[in-house]
Amino acid sequence: MPGPRRPRTRGPTTPTTRAGRTCGRLVLLADLEGQVLHSHRLPVEPDADPAARLQALDAAITQCLADAGMPPGQIWAVTVGVTGPVDATGRTTLFTPLPGWASVSPAEHLSARFTCPILVENDCKLAAVAERWKGAAQDADDIVYLLAGMRTGAGLILDGTLRRGYAGAAGEIGALKAVR
């Protein structure tokens, strides 16, 4: 009887998108081991409305998948990183610096295109998970990932568990009045 099989490096893939205020749309197509197979970046104006942002997201995903020769049906999972706290519904309803974004559901939008699971999470929290999985924090159970640039945020992993906080607001340092 054969033993358990390890995922193949060129096997199932997952696209990850980054939807920030300044970077526009970045789509990474990776295998289950986290190796990036293809990427595509599409700039978006900082004051773009949700429709323009979702259109750019669709275009970036289409181009990345086309470059990789990958049909959407072969994707196993989609992860979307957004700025601002993400609640349990995958929306940034508490607050967000993106104009009109609080009413947008990236998962709902992408579900018309993908039948696989779709996860929406804060970009700092995803970066913390990435550092714990593949980066400098692989051997640490407690980490604080700090993002300092156009905004300030953090991703917290304590006792090996990502901490989201109320309405996903854990780590939203830039939202504190004293920091602004």
Sequence and secondary structure as in RCSB ss.txt:
>XXXX:A:sequence
MPGPRRPRTRGPTTPTTRAGRTCGRLVLLADLEGQVLHSHRLPVEPDADPAARLQALDAAITQCLADAGMPPGQI
WAVTVGVTGPVDATGRTTLFTPLPGWASVSPAEHLSARFTCPILVENDCKLAAVAERWKGAAQDADDIVYLLAGM
RTGAGLILDGTLRRGYAGAAGEIGALKAVR
>XXXX:A:secstr
        TTSSEEEEEEEETTTEEEEEEEETT  EEEEEEE   TT  HHHHHHHHHHHHHHHHHHHT  GGGB
  EEEEESS   TTS   S  SSTTGGG  HHHHHHTT  S EEEEEHHHHHHHHHHHHSTTTT SSEEEEEESS
SEEEEEEETTEEE  GGG TT GGGSTTT 
